[in-house]
Amino acid sequence: MTAPAIGIQAVGAYAPATSIPNAHYAARLDTSDEWIVSRSGIRERRHAAPDETAVTLGVNAVKNLLSFSPNALAGVDLIVCATSTPDAMFPSTAALIAGQVGLRGQPALDVSVACSGFVYALSVAHGLIHAGTARRALVIGSEVMSRVVDQDDRSTAILFGDGAGAVVLGEVPAGYGLQAFELGADSAGGPSLFLRGAHDQLPEGQTMGAYLTQNGREVFKFAVRVMGDMTEAVIRKAGLTVQQIDWLVPHQANIRIIESACQRFGLPLERAVVNLDQYGNTSAASIPLALAEAVRAGKIRDNDQLVLAGFGGGLSWGAAALKWWGGANEGI
């Protein structure tokens, strides 16, 4: 018996109202709008209000999803949230969001893989549905990166923003849905990008402070390489060719990394979904936020072939190939 196709049935996103333009940092730090744009492609980012958290952003992304697909949560029996900025280590962000969107009592867990987190969360939900543990899953990426970045550090403050995205994963018509995943992590790169947890040192002895720390040069070199490698690998696993890819939905970290990936595959930059100029790097929220905007704008349509690709702390990477089902844009 052929396993049912599992894909995205509904999408939603949310970004805080407060926009922080490059001019904000140009007035405070040794930088300029031209410097930031030329090196990252970012023009502004959103910062959460004092009463907004990863939970409230996630809830608002789910509400946005429901505004287009009012019945999307019916039968959802699993909640997975990708976040590196949880309100608490426990209860999980997933459980707290579930309690506020009418899914209290369902299994809920967080996935912490930094900017690769959303693709990892998709793979977890996809696997549990295929295993029969769940039928339908709410998968969320939600981050308040502005709270874990030193706003006086030019190397990181200008890059990160806050936001959330959400999808419902479940059975879709045959021929649609998720086709393959490519996941990986290498702790040897851990000292290049980290955020402190319960301890103040990495195993290698690297001291961790209160804020996110990044070696931009090393992360950039890693990202350029791994974006190409994992995209190539997931396309091959799915039995596809580059020529069949309609849209690349990449992690929104740096326009030069996205340009490099497109050049490697001969994919026009216009076929990559890019919104980092408006939101900056929202970590695990960046892919679902970009996906939702592209769907709402009518860019991504029924039967389009997509590759979602993220990379980040770990150092980690994750890519997914999927055939888009147009019903996700029409409501269910």
Salt bridges, closest charged atoms under 4 A:
ASP152 OD1 - ARG28 NH2 2.60
GLU182 OE1 - LYS237 NZ 2.80
ASP200 OD1 - HIS199 ND1 3.78
GLU218 OE2 - LYS221 NZ 3.17
ASP229 OD2 - ARG225 NH1 3.84
ASP229 OD1 - ARG264 NH1 3.05
GLU232 OE1 - ARG264 NH2 3.15
